[in-house]
């Protein structure tokens, strides 16, 4: 059976839609985990210029992918070199992955993660790491289903004066084929 969507590299024209997907993703996935006032204040129109600027100035090795469903972008993933502070390492990092809330549980996120992982393995990265909100049980199950495991590292980030704990996940890429 053919998939109803396909994965491709993001273009500058996709930035507005990606901003919308990211904002809707945050508002849907992080309700109850991040202060609601922050989530309510997110606006795709404010985010779109930042996405365009980041896309145009992308660092070497950073890859943005989108999932298209019947000609509409419904998901976005971004990966590149792992950031240990300001230092880039040999490992890869999944910086972001978001699927429009209307397309959750249709395989879009799994396809984006699989494509990012395959590309990182092909680029010779020994491992892929990512950060996920500690309380985000559904995202953690999603990554664990894809053979990522928590490595015991935790760090909070601040949202409106509230420390939001994140946990780091890792997956070996050597010999990975999908």
C-alpha positions in Angstrom: 0.0 0.0 0.0 1.3 3.4 -0.9 1.8 6.0 1.8 -0.6 9.0 1.6 2.4 11.3 2.2 6.0 11.8 1.1 9.0 13.2 2.8 11.1 15.9 1.1 13.6 18.6 2.0 12.0 21.8 3.1 12.0 24.9 0.9 11.8 28.5 1.9 8.2 28.5 0.7 7.4 26.0 3.4 8.4 28.3 6.3 5.0 29.8 7.0 3.4 26.3 7.2 6.2 24.9 9.3 5.8 27.8 11.7 2.0 27.0 11.9 2.7 23.3 12.5 5.3 24.1 15.2 3.0 26.4 17.1 0.0 24.1 16.8 2.2 21.2 17.9 3.4 23.1 21.0 -0.1 24.1 21.9 -1.5 20.6 21.5 1.4 18.5 22.8 2.6 20.6 25.7 -0.7 21.6 27.3 -0.4 21.0 31.0 3.4 20.8 30.8 4.3 24.3 29.9 2.5 27.4 31.3 -0.7 27.9 29.4 -0.1 31.7 29.1 3.0 30.9 27.1 1.2 28.5 24.8 -1.7 30.9 24.3 0.8 33.6 23.3 2.4 31.6 20.5 1.6 32.9 17.1 2.6 31.4 13.7 2.8 34.8 12.2 5.4 35.7 14.7 7.3 32.5 14.3 7.4 32.4 10.5 10.0 35.2 10.1 12.3 33.3 12.6 11.8 30.1 10.6 12.7 31.9 7.3 15.8 33.5 8.9 16.9 30.2 10.5 16.3 28.3 7.3 18.3 30.9 5.2 21.2 30.9 7.6 21.2 27.2 8.4 24.4 25.9 9.8 26.4 23.3 7.9 24.9 19.9 8.3 21.5 21.1 9.4 18.7 19.4 7.4 15.0 20.4 7.4 12.5 17.9 6.2 8.8 18.1 5.6 6.0 15.6 5.1 3.6 16.4 2.4 0.0 14.9 2.3 -2.0 15.6 -0.9 0.2 18.6 -1.6 -0.1 20.0 2.0 2.8 20.1 4.4 1.6 18.3 7.5 4.9 17.6 9.4 8.4 18.9 9.9 11.7 17.6 11.3 15.1 19.2 11.7 18.3 17.4 12.5 22.1 18.2 12.4 25.2 17.9 14.5 24.7 17.4 18.2 25.2 20.6 20.2 27.2 20.2 23.4 27.0 23.8 24.4 28.5 25.7 21.5 30.5 22.7 20.3 29.3 20.4 17.6 30.1 16.7 18.0 30.3 13.7 15.8 26.9 12.6 16.9 23.6 13.8 15.3 20.8 15.5 17.1 17.1 15.6 16.2 16.4 19.3 17.0 12.7 19.2 16.3 9.9 17.0 15.0 6.3 18.2 14.8 3.2 16.9 13.0 0.0 18.9 12.6 -2.4 17.8 15.3 -4.9 16.7 12.6 -2.3 14.2 11.2 -1.1 12.6 14.5 -1.2 8.8 14.5 -1.1 8.5 10.7 2.6 7.5 10.5 3.9 11.0 9.5 6.1 11.4 12.6 7.5 7.9 12.3 8.3 8.5 8.6 10.0 11.9 9.4 12.0 10.3 12.3 13.0 7.3 10.1 14.2 9.6 7.3 16.2 11.8 9.7 17.7 8.7 11.3 18.6 7.2 7.9 20.2 10.5 6.7 22.3 10.8 9.9 23.5 7.2 9.6 24.4 7.8 6.0 26.3 10.9 7.0 28.4 8.7 9.3 27.1 9.9 12.7 27.6 7.2 15.3 24.6 8.1 17.3 21.5 10.3 17.3 20.4 12.2 20.4 17.3 14.2 21.2 15.7 16.1 24.0 12.1 15.5 25.1 10.0 16.9 27.9 10.2 14.6 30.9 6.4 14.7 31.3 5.6 14.1 27.7 4.7 10.4 28.0 3.3 10.1 24.5 6.5 11.5 22.9 8.7 9.3 25.1 6.8 6.2 24.0 7.1 7.3 20.3 10.9 7.6 20.6 11.2 4.4 22.7 9.2 2.6 20.0 11.9 3.8 17.5 14.7 2.3 19.7 15.7 5.5 21.4 16.5 5.1 25.1 17.0 7.7 27.9 20.6 8.0 28.8 20.1 9.5 32.3 20.9 13.1 31.4 18.3 15.7 32.4 18.3 19.4 32.0 15.6 22.0 32.6 14.8 24.9 30.3 13.0 28.0 31.5 9.5 29.1 30.3 8.1 32.2 32.0 10.1 31.5 35.1 9.1 27.8 35.3 11.8 25.1 35.0 10.6 22.5 32.5 12.6 19.3 32.8 13.8 17.5 29.7 15.4 14.1 29.3 18.0 13.2 26.7 17.4 10.1 24.5 20.0 8.3 22.4 20.1 5.7 19.6 23.2 4.1 18.0 23.2 4.5 14.2 26.0 2.1 13.2 24.6 -0.2 10.6 21.1 1.3 10.8 19.0 0.7 7.7 15.5 1.8 8.7 
